[in-house]
Amino acid sequence: MKLHRLELEGFGPFRQRQVVDFDVFDDHGIFLISGRTGAGKSSILDGVSFALYGMVPRYEGAGRRLRSDFSAPTDPTEVLLEFSANDERYRIVRSPEYERPKARGEGTTTEKARVEVSVKDGGVWRALTTSAKEAGTLISEEIVGLTGSQFLQVILLAQNRFAEFLLAGNDERQALLRNLFGTRTYGAYQVTLDTRRRESQRQLDRQGNEVEFLLADAERLIDEHRLGGDASVETAIDSGRAANTKDRLAAVERAIQRARYAVEQTDFARDAANEAYRGAEAAHNERKHVRAQQEKRAVVREALAALEARRGSIDGERLRLQRAVEAEGLRAPLESVASSRQVLERLRRAEMEAASRWRAVPGHTDLDDDQFSALIETITGQLAIWQAAASTEDEMLARSAELAMLDESLASDERALAAVAERLAEVAARIPAIEAALPPLEADAARRESAEERVASLRLRASAAQDAERLRASAREADAQELTAAREHSDAVAAVTSLLRRRLEGAAGEIASNLSEGEPCAVCGSLDHPQPAAPLAQRISEDDVAAAQEAAEAAAAGARLASEVARALRTDLADAVARAGSETSEQLAALLAEATDAVRKAEAASSERQMCADELATLRAEAEQSRASSVAASQRIAAAREKRAHLAAQIESSEAAVRSARGEFASINDRIADARQRRDRARDCMAARAEVVVADRALVVATADLDQRIADSGFADATEASALLLRSEVRAEIDERVRSFEAELAGQREALRVLEIELAGAPEMLVDTHETELALARAQADRDRHAELATEAAATARRLNDVYARAEAADAATSAASAEHQLLAGLADAVAGRNAKKMDLETFVLAAELEEIVIAAARRLEEMSGGRYRLRHTDALAARNKASGLGLEIIDAHTAKARSPQSLSGGETFLASLALALGLAEVVTARAGGVKLDTLFIDEGFGSLDSETLELAMATLDELHQGGRTVGIISHVAAMKERITSHLNVEASASGPSIIRQTALSG
């Protein structure tokens, strides 16, 4: 893979589009990316990573601060990268998500993240995809062949991550290698196998417990039901509980045969007991039947005697029923006379009430029927005349009411017309004054938008100025902390080096202290020890060195953190200063107050202008409406006056006829109501008299008919006949009692006859059933006891047989599961690393990969260190029983001993890290299908090298160039600037945004 062109716009510190042409560095091979701290050197690498993978290495994949803070709301943010891979030229254009102004209206909207991957086809760019997901797959799997994590390790050797791989512990190195070589599957194998082993053990334990439970249950049944046989067999069962399962199963099987024999014996005894019970039951039932019939005969005799005692009262009820039937023929005439008498009395009361109402009429006189008829006829004729006059009266009253309403409406319209004329004059006087005030207000309001924009700009600058003042103090403090942390790190590294040197110096003394006369030297083998070295006063142990190395690691981490904090604060400070401009906070505050006052004045003018405009429109509309209202009111007044004259004439013509018809009454309707009342009460009197005459005649006829019927009957008079009458339900009850008595008497006599025949020959005294009842109870108890014994024996046999079958099946399953578990447990232990090396399967695979990386890196480190240092992979068991297999150590040619990478100085650590990174790049690209890497970036680290070592490192980089690679280096080292003539210089402009200047000089 080779990079050709990078374009950055609105990205990081770059506002305007910046272009980097990597092709101009091909001849020289190595180029330097330089610039002041915070200018944006590392942002170039961020742009490459973001274009390819949508991530930035410094922020662990997060996209924060990708859009330039210097960009205006309408400025775009975009990264373009052109590169070659697989003999094809590709282009990626990618933008992050950010806020931009809405195309219509106010406010902002979110500009979605976008990406476009294209390939050059015949000189024309052809789009491959615009999907972020498809682009990620296309880049990682087809075009580049590296994931984002692999790319950062083999192409972008990012700042603060350079030495991570070299100095990492076993677990951290395993996590990194896992991401690069995709070995998470092996870890999943371990988890799966451990889970299966635990589940297999639990299943095996459950099966063994089940067999033990079933056998214990069977042996308990054998003991409870004494199925163990003779003493020797029972002893075998008891001893078998501590012996093997097979013997215990055999003992249970023999007990099953004895249980089956017991079932046969109890079934025979139960059948015999059942037969004896049936005989006793038949004898007892026969004796009970005879006694029951004797008791029933005594009851029937008592009932028959009671019925004979009731015969007299039944005969009396029979006679009463007969006389009631004879009187029933006179019921209708008796009821007719009574009904006629009640009607006559009611009508006479009604006649009296009608007469009383007539006498209440003013000026009444007592009249006969003819006089009442003449009066009614006269009143009816008068009503016809008065009703016609009443219609005229109603019309006159309605016209009078309408006339009153018309007068009120006319007065209201005249008042409204006067008010409209008055308001119209006021409006006409107000409109010219408002029209004159509008132009100056419009001019003042027009300055509002520019004043608001100035206020917004000044607020941003004032806020930035305050941020700058706050950040200056924080930056000074962070710079001091960075310097202190760097000194502490340097001191800690020096302490480690001093301890290692002192330990090497004291090694001879330790060896000499163990020499004895006549014993060979452990170093040279000589038996003579002429000048043994003296041991040091204070012995330096391995733990002392390890503690110092841990302190150095902690100091390094603190230094990195302090550097990151200081760099971030410096970047933020430069950003705030650029946004604030040249004015101070006090000057900006004064300008802001002046601009805010201008905005308030413009807002007041705008508000007043709007109020005047609204009032002018309202007055003009009101004037037009008033003129229309005046015309409408004048028209209504004229029409109302004409209608009033017509109504007054109609009322005057109707008044004479109405006064004649009213007479002495308040209105004609009152006179009509009075006449109708007198006519209705006269009619009621005549009708009541006629109804009384008719009712009296009906009573005479009914009384004569009743007297004739009583004379023809056997009753003395109507009173006697009425007393003997009974209601139909009473007659039915008496008849039912008589019939029931006769039927019950006949039935008891028949029942006594049948019982006497059945008990012929039986004694009169009741027979005794106690003896047969006792015999039956004994037979039943014997039957139940044998049935219970038979049921218990059968249940025991079935349960014992079932438990035996389940125990036998469970034992067979347990044997098979045990063999499978042993195999699974051994495999799980091997994969999980439960061995002497504490090395699991994934670590074993990664160790092979690491060994290849170290072989590739060892040669480069040996060259860059002048032959002194060589990397070596070690799988030695780690201290404190930690996981092992991925260890690294440095072979020092000066001492021929292995050293920890943490014991290297800063420059030595850089060389080892660079060698390891290059070796890692070779192996990873080989694993990725032979990916060719023509471009490499290294961010910082050369400042820790002395001049001689720097030359060796540069020679290695020259070797990479000879192999066809282009190497980009980010560094502040002056010697690098002098040696490398091709530069990418990143400069922060006076206004804030950075620019890129590119030079590629020969030499």
ZIKA-V769159 format. One record per residue. N is the residue number from 1. RES is the residue in one letter. SS is DSSP state (H for helix, E for strand, L for the rest). Layout:
BEGIN
n=[N & N]
res=[RES & RES]
ss=[SS & SS]
END
This chain:
BEGIN
n=[1 & 2 & 3 & 4 & 5 & 6 & 7 & 8 & 9 & 10 & 11 & 12 & 13 & 14 & 15 & 16 & 17 & 18 & 19 & 20 & 21 & 22 & 23 & 24 & 25 & 26 & 27 & 28 & 29 & 30 & 31 & 32 & 33 & 34 & 35 & 36 & 37 & 38 & 39 & 40 & 41 & 42 & 43 & 44 & 45 & 46 & 47 & 48 & 49 & 50 & 51 & 52 & 53 & 54 & 55 & 56 & 57 & 58 & 59 & 60 & 61 & 62 & 63 & 64 & 65 & 66 & 67 & 68 & 69 & 70 & 71 & 72 & 73 & 74 & 75 & 76 & 77 & 78 & 79 & 80 & 81 & 82 & 83 & 84 & 85 & 86 & 87 & 88 & 89 & 90 & 91 & 92 & 93 & 94 & 95 & 96 & 97 & 98 & 99 & 100 & 101 & 102 & 103 & 104 & 105 & 106 & 107 & 108 & 109 & 110 & 111 & 112 & 113 & 114 & 115 & 116 & 117 & 118 & 119 & 120 & 121 & 122 & 123 & 124 & 125 & 126 & 127 & 128 & 129 & 130 & 131 & 132 & 133 & 134 & 135 & 136 & 137 & 138 & 139 & 140 & 141 & 142 & 143 & 144 & 145 & 146 & 147 & 148 & 149 & 150 & 151 & 152 & 153 & 154 & 155 & 156 & 157 & 158 & 159 & 160 & 161 & 162 & 163 & 164 & 165 & 166 & 167 & 168 & 169 & 170 & 171 & 172 & 173 & 174 & 175 & 176 & 177 & 178 & 179 & 180 & 181 & 182 & 183 & 184 & 185 & 186 & 187 & 188 & 189 & 190 & 191 & 192 & 193 & 194 & 195 & 196 & 197 & 198 & 199 & 200 & 201 & 202 & 203 & 204 & 205 & 206 & 207 & 208 & 209 & 210 & 211 & 212 & 213 & 214 & 215 & 216 & 217 & 218 & 219 & 220 & 221 & 222 & 223 & 224 & 225 & 226 & 227 & 228 & 229 & 230 & 231 & 232 & 233 & 234 & 235 & 236 & 237 & 238 & 239 & 240 & 241 & 242 & 243 & 244 & 245 & 246 & 247 & 248 & 249 & 250 & 251 & 252 & 253 & 254 & 255 & 256 & 257 & 258 & 259 & 260 & 261 & 262 & 263 & 264 & 265 & 266 & 267 & 268 & 269 & 270 & 271 & 272 & 273 & 274 & 275 & 276 & 277 & 278 & 279 & 280 & 281 & 282 & 283 & 284 & 285 & 286 & 287 & 288 & 289 & 290 & 291 & 292 & 293 & 294 & 295 & 296 & 297 & 298 & 299 & 300 & 301 & 302 & 303 & 304 & 305 & 306 & 307 & 308 & 309 & 310 & 311 & 312 & 313 & 314 & 315 & 316 & 317 & 318 & 319 & 320 & 321 & 322 & 323 & 324 & 325 & 326 & 327 & 328 & 329 & 330 & 331 & 332 & 333 & 334 & 335 & 336 & 337 & 338 & 339 & 340 & 341 & 342 & 343 & 344 & 345 & 346 & 347 & 348 & 349 & 350 & 351 & 352 & 353 & 354 & 355 & 356 & 357 & 358 & 359 & 360 & 361 & 362 & 363 & 364 & 365 & 366 & 367 & 368 & 369 & 370 & 371 & 372 & 373 & 374 & 375 & 376 & 377 & 378 & 379 & 380 & 381 & 382 & 383 & 384 & 385 & 386 & 387 & 388 & 389 & 390 & 391 & 392 & 393 & 394 & 395 & 396 & 397 & 398 & 399 & 400 & 401 & 402 & 403 & 404 & 405 & 406 & 407 & 408 & 409 & 410 & 411 & 412 & 413 & 414 & 415 & 416 & 417 & 418 & 419 & 420 & 421 & 422 & 423 & 424 & 425 & 426 & 427 & 428 & 429 & 430 & 431 & 432 & 433 & 434 & 435 & 436 & 437 & 438 & 439 & 440 & 441 & 442 & 443 & 444 & 445 & 446 & 447 & 448 & 449 & 450 & 451 & 452 & 453 & 454 & 455 & 456 & 457 & 458 & 459 & 460 & 461 & 462 & 463 & 464 & 465 & 466 & 467 & 468 & 469 & 470 & 471 & 472 & 473 & 474 & 475 & 476 & 477 & 478 & 479 & 480 & 481 & 482 & 483 & 484 & 485 & 486 & 487 & 488 & 489 & 490 & 491 & 492 & 493 & 494 & 495 & 496 & 497 & 498 & 499 & 500 & 501 & 502 & 503 & 504 & 505 & 506 & 507 & 508 & 509 & 510 & 511 & 512 & 513 & 514 & 515 & 516 & 517 & 518 & 519 & 520 & 521 & 522 & 523 & 524 & 525 & 526 & 527 & 528 & 529 & 530 & 531 & 532 & 533 & 534 & 535 & 536 & 537 & 538 & 539 & 540 & 541 & 542 & 543 & 544 & 545 & 546 & 547 & 548 & 549 & 550 & 551 & 552 & 553 & 554 & 555 & 556 & 557 & 558 & 559 & 560 & 561 & 562 & 563 & 564 & 565 & 566 & 567 & 568 & 569 & 570 & 571 & 572 & 573 & 574 & 575 & 576 & 577 & 578 & 579 & 580 & 581 & 582 & 583 & 584 & 585 & 586 & 587 & 588 & 589 & 590 & 591 & 592 & 593 & 594 & 595 & 596 & 597 & 598 & 599 & 600 & 601 & 602 & 603 & 604 & 605 & 606 & 607 & 608 & 609 & 610 & 611 & 612 & 613 & 614 & 615 & 616 & 617 & 618 & 619 & 620 & 621 & 622 & 623 & 624 & 625 & 626 & 627 & 628 & 629 & 630 & 631 & 632 & 633 & 634 & 635 & 636 & 637 & 638 & 639 & 640 & 641 & 642 & 643 & 644 & 645 & 646 & 647 & 648 & 649 & 650 & 651 & 652 & 653 & 654 & 655 & 656 & 657 & 658 & 659 & 660 & 661 & 662 & 663 & 664 & 665 & 666 & 667 & 668 & 669 & 670 & 671 & 672 & 673 & 674 & 675 & 676 & 677 & 678 & 679 & 680 & 681 & 682 & 683 & 684 & 685 & 686 & 687 & 688 & 689 & 690 & 691 & 692 & 693 & 694 & 695 & 696 & 697 & 698 & 699 & 700 & 701 & 702 & 703 & 704 & 705 & 706 & 707 & 708 & 709 & 710 & 711 & 712 & 713 & 714 & 715 & 716 & 717 & 718 & 719 & 720 & 721 & 722 & 723 & 724 & 725 & 726 & 727 & 728 & 729 & 730 & 731 & 732 & 733 & 734 & 735 & 736 & 737 & 738 & 739 & 740 & 741 & 742 & 743 & 744 & 745 & 746 & 747 & 748 & 749 & 750 & 751 & 752 & 753 & 754 & 755 & 756 & 757 & 758 & 759 & 760 & 761 & 762 & 763 & 764 & 765 & 766 & 767 & 768 & 769 & 770 & 771 & 772 & 773 & 774 & 775 & 776 & 777 & 778 & 779 & 780 & 781 & 782 & 783 & 784 & 785 & 786 & 787 & 788 & 789 & 790 & 791 & 792 & 793 & 794 & 795 & 796 & 797 & 798 & 799 & 800 & 801 & 802 & 803 & 804 & 805 & 806 & 807 & 808 & 809 & 810 & 811 & 812 & 813 & 814 & 815 & 816 & 817 & 818 & 819 & 820 & 821 & 822 & 823 & 824 & 825 & 826 & 827 & 828 & 829 & 830 & 831 & 832 & 833 & 834 & 835 & 836 & 837 & 838 & 839 & 840 & 841 & 842 & 843 & 844 & 845 & 846 & 847 & 848 & 849 & 850 & 851 & 852 & 853 & 854 & 855 & 856 & 857 & 858 & 859 & 860 & 861 & 862 & 863 & 864 & 865 & 866 & 867 & 868 & 869 & 870 & 871 & 872 & 873 & 874 & 875 & 876 & 877 & 878 & 879 & 880 & 881 & 882 & 883 & 884 & 885 & 886 & 887 & 888 & 889 & 890 & 891 & 892 & 893 & 894 & 895 & 896 & 897 & 898 & 899 & 900 & 901 & 902 & 903 & 904 & 905 & 906 & 907 & 908 & 909 & 910 & 911 & 912 & 913 & 914 & 915 & 916 & 917 & 918 & 919 & 920 & 921 & 922 & 923 & 924 & 925 & 926 & 927 & 928 & 929 & 930 & 931 & 932 & 933 & 934 & 935 & 936 & 937 & 938 & 939 & 940 & 941 & 942 & 943 & 944 & 945 & 946 & 947 & 948 & 949 & 950 & 951 & 952 & 953 & 954 & 955 & 956 & 957 & 958 & 959 & 960 & 961 & 962 & 963 & 964 & 965 & 966 & 967 & 968 & 969 & 970 & 971 & 972 & 973 & 974 & 975 & 976 & 977 & 978 & 979 & 980 & 981 & 982 & 983 & 984 & 985 & 986 & 987 & 988 & 989 & 990 & 991 & 992 & 993 & 994 & 995 & 996 & 997 & 998 & 999 & 1000 & 1001 & 1002 & 1003]
res=[M & K & L & H & R & L & E & L & E & G & F & G & P & F & R & Q & R & Q & V & V & D & F & D & V & F & D & D & H & G & I & F & L & I & S & G & R & T & G & A & G & K & S & S & I & L & D & G & V & S & F & A & L & Y & G & M & V & P & R & Y & E & G & A & G & R & R & L & R & S & D & F & S & A & P & T & D & P & T & E & V & L & L & E & F & S & A & N & D & E & R & Y & R & I & V & R & S & P & E & Y & E & R & P & K & A & R & G & E & G & T & T & T & E & K & A & R & V & E & V & S & V & K & D & G & G & V & W & R & A & L & T & T & S & A & K & E & A & G & T & L & I & S & E & E & I & V & G & L & T & G & S & Q & F & L & Q & V & I & L & L & A & Q & N & R & F & A & E & F & L & L & A & G & N & D & E & R & Q & A & L & L & R & N & L & F & G & T & R & T & Y & G & A & Y & Q & V & T & L & D & T & R & R & R & E & S & Q & R & Q & L & D & R & Q & G & N & E & V & E & F & L & L & A & D & A & E & R & L & I & D & E & H & R & L & G & G & D & A & S & V & E & T & A & I & D & S & G & R & A & A & N & T & K & D & R & L & A & A & V & E & R & A & I & Q & R & A & R & Y & A & V & E & Q & T & D & F & A & R & D & A & A & N & E & A & Y & R & G & A & E & A & A & H & N & E & R & K & H & V & R & A & Q & Q & E & K & R & A & V & V & R & E & A & L & A & A & L & E & A & R & R & G & S & I & D & G & E & R & L & R & L & Q & R & A & V & E & A & E & G & L & R & A & P & L & E & S & V & A & S & S & R & Q & V & L & E & R & L & R & R & A & E & M & E & A & A & S & R & W & R & A & V & P & G & H & T & D & L & D & D & D & Q & F & S & A & L & I & E & T & I & T & G & Q & L & A & I & W & Q & A & A & A & S & T & E & D & E & M & L & A & R & S & A & E & L & A & M & L & D & E & S & L & A & S & D & E & R & A & L & A & A & V & A & E & R & L & A & E & V & A & A & R & I & P & A & I & E & A & A & L & P & P & L & E & A & D & A & A & R & R & E & S & A & E & E & R & V & A & S & L & R & L & R & A & S & A & A & Q & D & A & E & R & L & R & A & S & A & R & E & A & D & A & Q & E & L & T & A & A & R & E & H & S & D & A & V & A & A & V & T & S & L & L & R & R & R & L & E & G & A & A & G & E & I & A & S & N & L & S & E & G & E & P & C & A & V & C & G & S & L & D & H & P & Q & P & A & A & P & L & A & Q & R & I & S & E & D & D & V & A & A & A & Q & E & A & A & E & A & A & A & A & G & A & R & L & A & S & E & V & A & R & A & L & R & T & D & L & A & D & A & V & A & R & A & G & S & E & T & S & E & Q & L & A & A & L & L & A & E & A & T & D & A & V & R & K & A & E & A & A & S & S & E & R & Q & M & C & A & D & E & L & A & T & L & R & A & E & A & E & Q & S & R & A & S & S & V & A & A & S & Q & R & I & A & A & A & R & E & K & R & A & H & L & A & A & Q & I & E & S & S & E & A & A & V & R & S & A & R & G & E & F & A & S & I & N & D & R & I & A & D & A & R & Q & R & R & D & R & A & R & D & C & M & A & A & R & A & E & V & V & V & A & D & R & A & L & V & V & A & T & A & D & L & D & Q & R & I & A & D & S & G & F & A & D & A & T & E & A & S & A & L & L & L & R & S & E & V & R & A & E & I & D & E & R & V & R & S & F & E & A & E & L & A & G & Q & R & E & A & L & R & V & L & E & I & E & L & A & G & A & P & E & M & L & V & D & T & H & E & T & E & L & A & L & A & R & A & Q & A & D & R & D & R & H & A & E & L & A & T & E & A & A & A & T & A & R & R & L & N & D & V & Y & A & R & A & E & A & A & D & A & A & T & S & A & A & S & A & E & H & Q & L & L & A & G & L & A & D & A & V & A & G & R & N & A & K & K & M & D & L & E & T & F & V & L & A & A & E & L & E & E & I & V & I & A & A & A & R & R & L & E & E & M & S & G & G & R & Y & R & L & R & H & T & D & A & L & A & A & R & N & K & A & S & G & L & G & L & E & I & I & D & A & H & T & A & K & A & R & S & P & Q & S & L & S & G & G & E & T & F & L & A & S & L & A & L & A & L & G & L & A & E & V & V & T & A & R & A & G & G & V & K & L & D & T & L & F & I & D & E & G & F & G & S & L & D & S & E & T & L & E & L & A & M & A & T & L & D & E & L & H & Q & G & G & R & T & V & G & I & I & S & H & V & A & A & M & K & E & R & I & T & S & H & L & N & V & E & A & S & A & S & G & P & S & I & I & R & Q & T & A & L & S & G]
ss=[L & E & E & E & E & E & E & E & E & L & E & L & L & E & L & L & L & E & E & E & E & H & H & H & H & L & L & L & L & E & E & E & E & E & E & L & L & L & L & L & H & H & H & H & H & H & H & H & H & H & H & H & H & L & L & L & H & H & H & L & L & L & L & L & L & L & E & L & L & L & L & L & L & L & L & L & L & E & E & E & E & E & E & E & E & L & L & E & E & E & E & E & E & E & E & L & L & E & E & E & E & L & L & L & L & L & L & E & E & E & E & L & L & E & E & E & E & E & E & E & E & L & L & E & E & E & E & E & E & L & L & H & H & H & H & H & H & H & H & H & H & H & H & L & L & L & L & H & H & H & H & H & H & H & L & E & E & L & L & L & L & L & L & H & H & H & H & L & L & H & H & H & H & H & H & H & H & H & H & H & H & L & L & H & H & H & H & H & H & H & H & H & H & H & H & H & H & H & H & H & H & H & H & H & H & H & H & H & H & H & H & H & H & H & H & H & H & H & H & H & H & H & H & H & L & L & L & L & L & L & H & H & H & H & H & H & H & H & H & H & L & L & L & L & H & H & H & H & H & H & H & H & H & H & H & H & H & H & H & H & H & H & H & H & H & H & H & H & H & H & H & H & H & H & H & H & H & H & H & H & H & H & H & H & H & H & H & H & H & H & H & H & H & H & H & H & H & H & H & H & H & H & H & H & H & H & H & H & H & L & H & H & H & H & H & H & H & H & H & H & H & H & H & H & H & H & H & H & H & H & H & H & H & H & H & H & H & H & H & H & H & H & H & H & H & H & H & H & H & H & H & H & H & H & H & H & H & H & H & L & L & L & L & L & L & L & L & L & H & H & H & H & H & H & H & H & H & H & H & H & H & H & H & H & H & H & H & H & H & H & H & H & H & H & H & H & H & H & H & H & H & H & H & H & H & H & H & H & H & H & H & H & H & H & H & H & H & H & H & H & H & H & H & H & H & H & H & H & H & H & H & H & H & H & H & H & H & H & H & H & H & H & H & H & H & L & L & H & H & H & H & H & H & H & H & H & H & H & H & H & H & H & H & H & H & H & H & H & H & H & H & H & H & H & H & H & H & H & H & H & H & H & H & H & H & H & H & H & H & H & H & H & H & H & H & H & H & H & H & H & H & H & H & H & H & H & H & H & H & H & H & H & H & L & L & L & L & L & L & L & L & L & L & L & L & L & L & L & L & L & L & L & L & L & L & L & L & L & L & L & L & H & H & H & H & H & H & H & H & H & H & H & H & H & H & H & H & H & H & H & H & H & H & H & H & H & H & H & H & H & H & H & H & H & H & H & H & H & H & H & L & L & L & L & H & H & H & H & H & H & H & H & H & H & H & H & H & H & H & H & H & H & H & H & H & H & H & H & H & H & H & H & H & H & H & H & H & H & H & H & H & H & H & H & H & H & H & H & H & H & H & H & H & H & H & H & H & H & H & H & H & H & H & H & H & H & H & H & H & H & H & H & H & H & H & H & H & H & H & H & H & H & L & L & L & L & L & H & H & H & H & H & H & H & H & H & H & H & H & H & H & H & H & H & H & H & H & H & H & H & H & H & H & H & H & H & H & H & H & H & H & H & H & H & H & H & H & H & H & H & H & H & L & L & L & L & L & H & H & H & H & H & H & H & L & L & L & H & H & H & H & H & H & H & H & H & H & H & H & H & H & H & H & H & H & H & H & H & H & H & H & H & H & H & H & H & H & H & L & L & L & L & L & L & L & L & L & L & L & H & H & H & H & H & H & H & H & H & H & H & H & H & H & H & H & H & H & H & H & H & H & H & H & H & H & H & H & H & H & H & H & H & H & H & H & H & H & H & H & H & H & H & H & H & H & H & H & H & H & H & H & H & H & H & H & H & H & H & H & H & H & H & L & L & L & L & L & L & L & L & H & H & H & H & H & H & H & H & H & H & H & H & H & H & H & H & H & H & H & H & H & H & H & H & L & L & L & L & E & E & E & E & E & E & L & L & L & L & H & H & H & L & L & L & L & L & E & E & E & E & E & E & L & L & L & L & E & E & E & L & H & H & H & L & L & H & H & H & H & H & H & H & H & H & H & H & H & H & H & H & H & H & H & H & H & H & H & L & L & L & L & L & L & L & E & E & E & E & E & L & L & H & H & H & L & L & H & H & H & H & H & H & H & H & H & H & H & H & H & H & H & H & L & L & L & E & E & E & E & E & L & L & L & H & H & H & H & H & H & L & L & E & E & E & E & E & E & E & L & L & L & L & L & E & E & E & E & E & E & E & L & L & L]
END
